[in-house]
Amino acid sequence: METITLSSKGQLVIPKAVRHSAHLASGDVLSVRYVDGEIRLKPVTGALPTSLDEVAGCLAKPGRKPLSEAQTQAAVKAQLKAKFKVGNAAA
């Protein structure tokens, strides 16, 4: 078992062998939890949550008419309905 030391700024260095075994790289995001007396680190996979302001307009296409809020909500609802219908059929 390897040991590490908490710095005065609350920082830890994960040993190279552990980072290698866990396939961690610089910039990877980890979640941290305190459970039953243990501090647990877990790599966060997939996309991180973003706000609408961060992604607004990223799918815009030249010449395409923007959807109204109601049209956008209806499109999202239809996509979710289709996704969960397919997901339930596979279960």
N, CA, C and O atoms as CSV, one atom per row, in Angstrom:
chain,resi,resn,atom,element,x,y,z
A,1,MET,N,N,0.852,-1.180,0.000
A,1,MET,CA,C,0.000,0.000,0.000
A,1,MET,C,C,0.891,1.234,0.000
A,1,MET,O,O,1.819,1.348,0.801
A,2,GLU,N,N,0.595,2.152,-0.908
A,2,GLU,CA,C,1.347,3.398,-0.984
A,2,GLU,C,C,0.702,4.427,-0.072
A,2,GLU,O,O,-0.496,4.365,0.202
A,3,THR,N,N,1.498,5.366,0.391
A,3,THR,CA,C,0.958,6.455,1.196
A,3,THR,C,C,1.290,7.776,0.515
A,3,THR,O,O,2.270,7.886,-0.222
A,4,ILE,N,N,0.455,8.771,0.776
A,4,ILE,CA,C,0.669,10.111,0.237
A,4,ILE,C,C,0.455,11.110,1.362
A,4,ILE,O,O,-0.129,10.775,2.393
A,5,THR,N,N,0.927,12.336,1.167
A,5,THR,CA,C,0.828,13.374,2.190
A,5,THR,C,C,-0.003,14.531,1.663
A,5,THR,O,O,0.205,15.001,0.545
A,6,LEU,N,N,-0.935,14.979,2.468
A,6,LEU,CA,C,-1.772,16.130,2.139
A,6,LEU,C,C,-0.950,17.399,2.316
A,6,LEU,O,O,-0.340,17.598,3.366
A,7,SER,N,N,-0.925,18.269,1.292
A,7,SER,CA,C,-0.154,19.515,1.383
A,7,SER,C,C,-0.900,20.544,2.224
A,7,SER,O,O,-2.062,20.343,2.578
A,8,SER,N,N,-0.228,21.642,2.540
A,8,SER,CA,C,-0.855,22.714,3.318
A,8,SER,C,C,-2.022,23.349,2.564
A,8,SER,O,O,-2.875,23.993,3.175
A,9,LYS,N,N,-2.066,23.174,1.243
A,9,LYS,CA,C,-3.164,23.702,0.422
A,9,LYS,C,C,-4.245,22.649,0.179
A,9,LYS,O,O,-5.173,22.889,-0.593
A,10,GLY,N,N,-4.139,21.499,0.822
A,10,GLY,CA,C,-5.138,20.449,0.657
A,10,GLY,C,C,-4.953,19.633,-0.608
A,10,GLY,O,O,-5.889,18.970,-1.056
A,11,GLN,N,N,-3.765,19.667,-1.193
A,11,GLN,CA,C,-3.515,18.955,-2.446
A,11,GLN,C,C,-2.858,17.606,-2.185
A,11,GLN,O,O,-2.123,17.426,-1.214
A,12,LEU,N,N,-3.143,16.664,-3.082
A,12,LEU,CA,C,-2.557,15.325,-3.036
A,12,LEU,C,C,-1.884,15.040,-4.368
A,12,LEU,O,O,-2.291,15.562,-5.406
A,13,VAL,N,N,-0.858,14.213,-4.332
A,13,VAL,CA,C,-0.247,13.714,-5.560
A,13,VAL,C,C,-0.536,12.224,-5.604
A,13,VAL,O,O,-0.127,11.474,-4.717
A,14,ILE,N,N,-1.245,11.803,-6.643
A,14,ILE,CA,C,-1.541,10.382,-6.810
A,14,ILE,C,C,-0.276,9.734,-7.391
A,14,ILE,O,O,0.218,10.175,-8.429
A,15,PRO,N,N,0.244,8.712,-6.744
A,15,PRO,CA,C,1.485,8.084,-7.233
A,15,PRO,C,C,1.362,7.629,-8.691
A,15,PRO,O,O,0.294,7.227,-9.153
A,16,LYS,N,N,2.494,7.708,-9.396
A,16,LYS,CA,C,2.526,7.382,-10.820
A,16,LYS,C,C,1.994,5.980,-11.105
A,16,LYS,O,O,1.247,5.786,-12.064
A,17,ALA,N,N,2.367,5.015,-10.292
A,17,ALA,CA,C,1.914,3.635,-10.519
A,17,ALA,C,C,0.391,3.533,-10.416
A,17,ALA,O,O,-0.238,2.797,-11.176
A,18,VAL,N,N,-0.193,4.266,-9.484
A,18,VAL,CA,C,-1.654,4.258,-9.319
A,18,VAL,C,C,-2.310,4.966,-10.505
A,18,VAL,O,O,-3.294,4.473,-11.056
A,19,ARG,N,N,-1.762,6.128,-10.903
A,19,ARG,CA,C,-2.307,6.840,-12.072
A,19,ARG,C,C,-2.245,5.957,-13.309
A,19,ARG,O,O,-3.187,5.921,-14.100
A,20,HIS,N,N,-1.144,5.251,-13.475
A,20,HIS,CA,C,-0.976,4.373,-14.639
A,20,HIS,C,C,-1.990,3.228,-14.601
A,20,HIS,O,O,-2.632,2.927,-15.608
A,21,SER,N,N,-2.129,2.596,-13.442
A,21,SER,CA,C,-3.070,1.479,-13.306
A,21,SER,C,C,-4.510,1.914,-13.553
A,21,SER,O,O,-5.311,1.157,-14.101
A,22,ALA,N,N,-4.834,3.145,-13.140
A,22,ALA,CA,C,-6.198,3.671,-13.295
A,22,ALA,C,C,-6.388,4.383,-14.632
A,22,ALA,O,O,-7.467,4.909,-14.903
A,23,HIS,N,N,-5.345,4.403,-15.472
A,23,HIS,CA,C,-5.394,5.065,-16.783
A,23,HIS,C,C,-5.774,6.541,-16.639
A,23,HIS,O,O,-6.596,7.053,-17.398
A,24,LEU,N,N,-5.171,7.219,-15.661
A,24,LEU,CA,C,-5.430,8.644,-15.445
A,24,LEU,C,C,-4.366,9.470,-16.142
A,24,LEU,O,O,-3.203,9.072,-16.218
A,25,ALA,N,N,-4.773,10.616,-16.647
A,25,ALA,CA,C,-3.851,11.525,-17.304
A,25,ALA,C,C,-4.089,12.939,-16.783
A,25,ALA,O,O,-5.118,13.224,-16.170
A,26,SER,N,N,-3.144,13.799,-17.031
A,26,SER,CA,C,-3.261,15.191,-16.618
A,26,SER,C,C,-4.540,15.791,-17.187
A,26,SER,O,O,-4.828,15.642,-18.374
A,27,GLY,N,N,-5.299,16.465,-16.342
A,27,GLY,CA,C,-6.545,17.087,-16.775
A,27,GLY,C,C,-7.776,16.220,-16.571
A,27,GLY,O,O,-8.896,16.716,-16.701
A,28,ASP,N,N,-7.604,14.934,-16.253
A,28,ASP,CA,C,-8.754,14.081,-15.978
A,28,ASP,C,C,-9.500,14.600,-14.751
A,28,ASP,O,O,-8.894,15.138,-13.825
A,29,VAL,N,N,-10.807,14.434,-14.756
A,29,VAL,CA,C,-11.642,14.901,-13.659
A,29,VAL,C,C,-12.013,13.709,-12.785
A,29,VAL,O,O,-12.391,12.650,-13.288
A,30,LEU,N,N,-11.902,13.893,-11.473
A,30,LEU,CA,C,-12.250,12.845,-10.521
A,30,LEU,C,C,-13.334,13.358,-9.587
A,30,LEU,O,O,-13.330,14.528,-9.204
A,31,SER,N,N,-14.259,12.484,-9.222
A,31,SER,CA,C,-15.223,12.838,-8.183
A,31,SER,C,C,-14.631,12.361,-6.862
A,31,SER,O,O,-13.882,11.384,-6.835
A,32,VAL,N,N,-14.959,13.037,-5.776
A,32,VAL,CA,C,-14.446,12.661,-4.473
A,32,VAL,C,C,-15.606,12.550,-3.497
A,32,VAL,O,O,-16.475,13.420,-3.448
A,33,ARG,N,N,-15.613,11.464,-2.715
A,33,ARG,CA,C,-16.685,11.223,-1.734
A,33,ARG,C,C,-16.068,10.718,-0.449
A,33,ARG,O,O,-15.022,10.069,-0.463
A,34,TYR,N,N,-16.711,11.014,0.649
A,34,TYR,CA,C,-16.323,10.475,1.945
A,34,TYR,C,C,-17.397,9.486,2.354
A,34,TYR,O,O,-18.533,9.873,2.625
A,35,VAL,N,N,-17.036,8.191,2.401
A,35,VAL,CA,C,-18.000,7.128,2.679
A,35,VAL,C,C,-17.421,6.189,3.742
A,35,VAL,O,O,-16.342,5.621,3.569
A,36,ASP,N,N,-18.148,6.043,4.823
A,36,ASP,CA,C,-17.764,5.086,5.875
A,36,ASP,C,C,-16.292,5.214,6.291
A,36,ASP,O,O,-15.585,4.214,6.414
A,37,GLY,N,N,-15.853,6.431,6.503
A,37,GLY,CA,C,-14.481,6.650,6.958
A,37,GLY,C,C,-13.426,6.579,5.876
A,37,GLY,O,O,-12.234,6.638,6.177
A,38,GLU,N,N,-13.833,6.454,4.622
A,38,GLU,CA,C,-12.887,6.387,3.507
A,38,GLU,C,C,-13.097,7.560,2.567
A,38,GLU,O,O,-14.227,7.987,2.330
A,39,ILE,N,N,-12.000,8.076,2.037
A,39,ILE,CA,C,-12.061,9.083,0.982
A,39,ILE,C,C,-11.911,8.331,-0.327
A,39,ILE,O,O,-10.900,7.666,-0.550
A,40,ARG,N,N,-12.905,8.431,-1.193
A,40,ARG,CA,C,-12.909,7.681,-2.450
A,40,ARG,C,C,-12.834,8.634,-3.639
A,40,ARG,O,O,-13.597,9.596,-3.737
A,41,LEU,N,N,-11.905,8.347,-4.531
A,41,LEU,CA,C,-11.763,9.087,-5.778
A,41,LEU,C,C,-12.234,8.192,-6.914
A,41,LEU,O,O,-11.937,6.998,-6.942
A,42,LYS,N,N,-12.970,8.779,-7.848
A,42,LYS,CA,C,-13.478,8.001,-8.973
A,42,LYS,C,C,-13.413,8.864,-10.231
A,42,LYS,O,O,-13.897,9.996,-10.230
A,43,PRO,N,N,-12.816,8.337,-11.306
A,43,PRO,CA,C,-12.785,9.104,-12.548
A,43,PRO,C,C,-14.204,9.416,-13.035
A,43,PRO,O,O,-15.088,8.561,-12.989
A,44,VAL,N,N,-14.402,10.623,-13.491
A,44,VAL,CA,C,-15.680,11.032,-14.053
A,44,VAL,C,C,-15.610,10.739,-15.547
A,44,VAL,O,O,-14.751,11.267,-16.254
A,45,THR,N,N,-16.522,9.893,-16.019
A,45,THR,CA,C,-16.529,9.537,-17.436
A,45,THR,C,C,-17.645,10.274,-18.151
A,45,THR,O,O,-18.608,10.725,-17.531
A,46,GLY,N,N,-17.504,10.389,-19.441
A,46,GLY,CA,C,-18.532,11.066,-20.231
A,46,GLY,C,C,-18.411,12.568,-20.150
A,46,GLY,O,O,-17.450,13.112,-19.605
A,47,ALA,N,N,-19.396,13.211,-20.697
A,47,ALA,CA,C,-19.401,14.666,-20.753
A,47,ALA,C,C,-19.755,15.246,-19.393
A,47,ALA,O,O,-20.605,14.722,-18.672
A,48,LEU,N,N,-19.097,16.318,-19.069
A,48,LEU,CA,C,-19.420,17.037,-17.847
A,48,LEU,C,C,-20.646,17.905,-18.077
A,48,LEU,O,O,-20.884,18.349,-19.200
A,49,PRO,N,N,-21.420,18.152,-17.039
A,49,PRO,CA,C,-22.592,19.021,-17.197
A,49,PRO,C,C,-22.171,20.417,-17.651
A,49,PRO,O,O,-21.161,20.958,-17.200
A,50,THR,N,N,-22.957,20.974,-18.538
A,50,THR,CA,C,-22.706,22.330,-19.012
A,50,THR,C,C,-23.985,23.126,-18.902
A,50,THR,O,O,-25.079,22.574,-18.785
A,51,SER,N,N,-23.828,24.416,-18.941
A,51,SER,CA,C,-25.011,25.269,-18.907
A,51,SER,C,C,-25.433,25.584,-20.342
A,51,SER,O,O,-24.647,25.435,-21.278
A,52,LEU,N,N,-26.660,26.014,-20.498
A,52,LEU,CA,C,-27.165,26.375,-21.817
A,52,LEU,C,C,-26.346,27.512,-22.418
A,52,LEU,O,O,-26.096,27.531,-23.624
A,53,ASP,N,N,-25.932,28.454,-21.585
A,53,ASP,CA,C,-25.135,29.582,-22.078
A,53,ASP,C,C,-23.817,29.128,-22.694
A,53,ASP,O,O,-23.319,29.758,-23.627
A,54,GLU,N,N,-23.244,28.032,-22.176
A,54,GLU,CA,C,-21.968,27.543,-22.690
A,54,GLU,C,C,-22.091,26.892,-24.067
A,54,GLU,O,O,-21.124,26.862,-24.828
A,55,VAL,N,N,-23.278,26.370,-24.393
A,55,VAL,CA,C,-23.441,25.645,-25.650
A,55,VAL,C,C,-24.397,26.318,-26.627
A,55,VAL,O,O,-24.582,25.841,-27.746
A,56,ALA,N,N,-25.002,27.416,-26.209
A,56,ALA,CA,C,-25.979,28.090,-27.072
A,56,ALA,C,C,-25.353,28.443,-28.414
A,56,ALA,O,O,-24.288,29.058,-28.476
A,57,GLY,N,N,-26.025,28.047,-29.478
A,57,GLY,CA,C,-25.582,28.382,-30.818
A,57,GLY,C,C,-24.550,27.450,-31.412
A,57,GLY,O,O,-24.162,27.638,-32.565
A,58,CYS,N,N,-24.087,26.454,-30.679
A,58,CYS,CA,C,-23.023,25.603,-31.202
A,58,CYS,C,C,-23.499,24.710,-32.345
A,58,CYS,O,O,-22.680,24.213,-33.118
A,59,LEU,N,N,-24.797,24.503,-32.460
A,59,LEU,CA,C,-25.318,23.677,-33.542
A,59,LEU,C,C,-25.976,24.496,-34.657
A,59,LEU,O,O,-26.626,23.948,-35.547
A,60,ALA,N,N,-25.796,25.801,-34.590
A,60,ALA,CA,C,-26.408,26.669,-35.593
A,60,ALA,C,C,-25.842,26.366,-36.978
A,60,ALA,O,O,-24.646,26.121,-37.139
A,61,LYS,N,N,-26.727,26.388,-37.974
A,61,LYS,CA,C,-26.305,26.182,-39.354
A,61,LYS,C,C,-26.704,27.413,-40.156
A,61,LYS,O,O,-27.806,27.933,-39.980
A,62,PRO,N,N,-25.832,27.883,-41.028
A,62,PRO,CA,C,-26.170,29.054,-41.843
A,62,PRO,C,C,-27.433,28.805,-42.663
A,62,PRO,O,O,-27.579,27.755,-43.288
A,63,GLY,N,N,-28.336,29.770,-42.655
A,63,GLY,CA,C,-29.569,29.681,-43.421
A,63,GLY,C,C,-30.677,28.907,-42.742
A,63,GLY,O,O,-31.785,28.839,-43.273
A,64,ARG,N,N,-30.421,28.332,-41.607
A,64,ARG,CA,C,-31.434,27.557,-40.878
A,64,ARG,C,C,-32.199,28.476,-39.939
A,64,ARG,O,O,-31.606,29.224,-39.162
A,65,LYS,N,N,-33.518,28.412,-40.019
A,65,LYS,CA,C,-34.362,29.259,-39.193
A,65,LYS,C,C,-34.320,28.753,-37.750
A,65,LYS,O,O,-34.515,27.561,-37.514
A,66,PRO,N,N,-34.069,29.642,-36.777
A,66,PRO,CA,C,-34.028,29.203,-35.379
A,66,PRO,C,C,-35.403,28.728,-34.908
A,66,PRO,O,O,-36.430,29.257,-35.334
A,67,LEU,N,N,-35.415,27.736,-34.032
A,67,LEU,CA,C,-36.662,27.233,-33.464
A,67,LEU,C,C,-37.108,28.134,-32.311
A,67,LEU,O,O,-36.290,28.746,-31.623
A,68,SER,N,N,-38.404,28.197,-32.123
A,68,SER,CA,C,-38.935,28.918,-30.965
A,68,SER,C,C,-38.688,28.066,-29.717
A,68,SER,O,O,-38.316,26.897,-29.820
A,69,GLU,N,N,-38.893,28.650,-28.560
A,69,GLU,CA,C,-38.728,27.899,-27.311
A,69,GLU,C,C,-39.673,26.700,-27.282
A,69,GLU,O,O,-39.273,25.607,-26.882
A,70,ALA,N,N,-40.917,26.896,-27.703
A,70,ALA,CA,C,-41.903,25.803,-27.713
A,70,ALA,C,C,-41.480,24.698,-28.682
A,70,ALA,O,O,-41.626,23.516,-28.370
A,71,GLN,N,N,-40.964,25.063,-29.840
A,71,GLN,CA,C,-40.507,24.067,-30.812
A,71,GLN,C,C,-39.299,23.292,-30.279
A,71,GLN,O,O,-39.188,22.082,-30.473
A,72,THR,N,N,-38.410,24.002,-29.612
A,72,THR,CA,C,-37.232,23.359,-29.026
A,72,THR,C,C,-37.648,22.357,-27.958
A,72,THR,O,O,-37.157,21.228,-27.933
A,73,GLN,N,N,-38.560,22.772,-27.071
A,73,GLN,CA,C,-39.031,21.879,-26.019
A,73,GLN,C,C,-39.721,20.646,-26.609
A,73,GLN,O,O,-39.529,19.533,-26.119
A,74,ALA,N,N,-40.521,20.842,-27.654
A,74,ALA,CA,C,-41.217,19.727,-28.294
A,74,ALA,C,C,-40.214,18.758,-28.931
A,74,ALA,O,O,-40.394,17.543,-28.859
A,75,ALA,N,N,-39.162,19.293,-29.553
A,75,ALA,CA,C,-38.149,18.448,-30.184
A,75,ALA,C,C,-37.386,17.640,-29.136
A,75,ALA,O,O,-37.121,16.454,-29.331
A,76,VAL,N,N,-37.037,18.284,-28.030
A,76,VAL,CA,C,-36.331,17.588,-26.955
A,76,VAL,C,C,-37.222,16.490,-26.376
A,76,VAL,O,O,-36.763,15.371,-26.143
A,77,LYS,N,N,-38.486,16.810,-26.148
A,77,LYS,CA,C,-39.429,15.830,-25.595
A,77,LYS,C,C,-39.557,14.618,-26.523
A,77,LYS,O,O,-39.577,13.475,-26.066
A,78,ALA,N,N,-39.645,14.880,-27.823
A,78,ALA,CA,C,-39.771,13.787,-28.788
A,78,ALA,C,C,-38.524,12.905,-28.790
A,78,ALA,O,O,-38.630,11.681,-28.864
A,79,GLN,N,N,-37.348,13.519,-28.710
A,79,GLN,CA,C,-36.104,12.747,-28.684
A,79,GLN,C,C,-36.016,11.895,-27.427
A,79,GLN,O,O,-35.617,10.732,-27.493
A,80,LEU,N,N,-36.386,12.462,-26.282
A,80,LEU,CA,C,-36.351,11.702,-25.031
A,80,LEU,C,C,-37.354,10.561,-25.050
A,80,LEU,O,O,-37.064,9.458,-24.586
A,81,LYS,N,N,-38.532,10.832,-25.589
A,81,LYS,CA,C,-39.556,9.794,-25.672
A,81,LYS,C,C,-39.066,8.633,-26.538
A,81,LYS,O,O,-39.237,7.469,-26.177
A,82,ALA,N,N,-38.455,8.955,-27.682
A,82,ALA,CA,C,-37.932,7.926,-28.581
A,82,ALA,C,C,-36.789,7.154,-27.915
A,82,ALA,O,O,-36.691,5.935,-28.060
A,83,LYS,N,N,-35.931,7.864,-27.189
A,83,LYS,CA,C,-34.796,7.220,-26.520
A,83,LYS,C,C,-35.278,6.229,-25.466
A,83,LYS,O,O,-34.786,5.102,-25.401
A,84,PHE,N,N,-36.228,6.639,-24.650
A,84,PHE,CA,C,-36.697,5.761,-23.586
A,84,PHE,C,C,-37.569,4.625,-24.121
A,84,PHE,O,O,-37.640,3.558,-23.511
A,85,LYS,N,N,-38.221,4.845,-25.236
A,85,LYS,CA,C,-39.006,3.772,-25.861
A,85,LYS,C,C,-38.067,2.683,-26.347
A,85,LYS,O,O,-38.339,1.499,-26.149
A,86,VAL,N,N,-36.961,3.068,-26.983
A,86,VAL,CA,C,-35.979,2.113,-27.475
A,86,VAL,C,C,-35.298,1.427,-26.290
A,86,VAL,O,O,-35.094,0.213,-26.315
A,87,GLY,N,N,-34.944,2.195,-25.247
A,87,GLY,CA,C,-34.284,1.633,-24.065
A,87,GLY,C,C,-35.143,0.609,-23.363
A,87,GLY,O,O,-34.630,-0.406,-22.893
A,88,ASN,N,N,-36.465,0.855,-23.279
A,88,ASN,CA,C,-37.362,-0.084,-22.597
A,88,ASN,C,C,-37.544,-1.366,-23.396
A,88,ASN,O,O,-37.720,-2.436,-22.813
A,89,ALA,N,N,-37.505,-1.275,-24.716
A,89,ALA,CA,C,-37.696,-2.456,-25.554
A,89,ALA,C,C,-36.517,-3.423,-25.407
A,89,ALA,O,O,-36.676,-4.638,-25.523
A,90,ALA,N,N,-35.318,-2.853,-25.146
A,90,ALA,CA,C,-34.121,-3.694,-25.022
A,90,ALA,C,C,-34.045,-4.363,-23.657
A,90,ALA,O,O,-33.313,-5.339,-23.491
A,91,ALA,N,N,-34.782,-3.860,-22.687
A,91,ALA,CA,C,-34.668,-4.384,-21.321
A,91,ALA,C,C,-35.409,-5.675,-21.107
A,91,ALA,O,O,-35.393,-6.221,-20.003
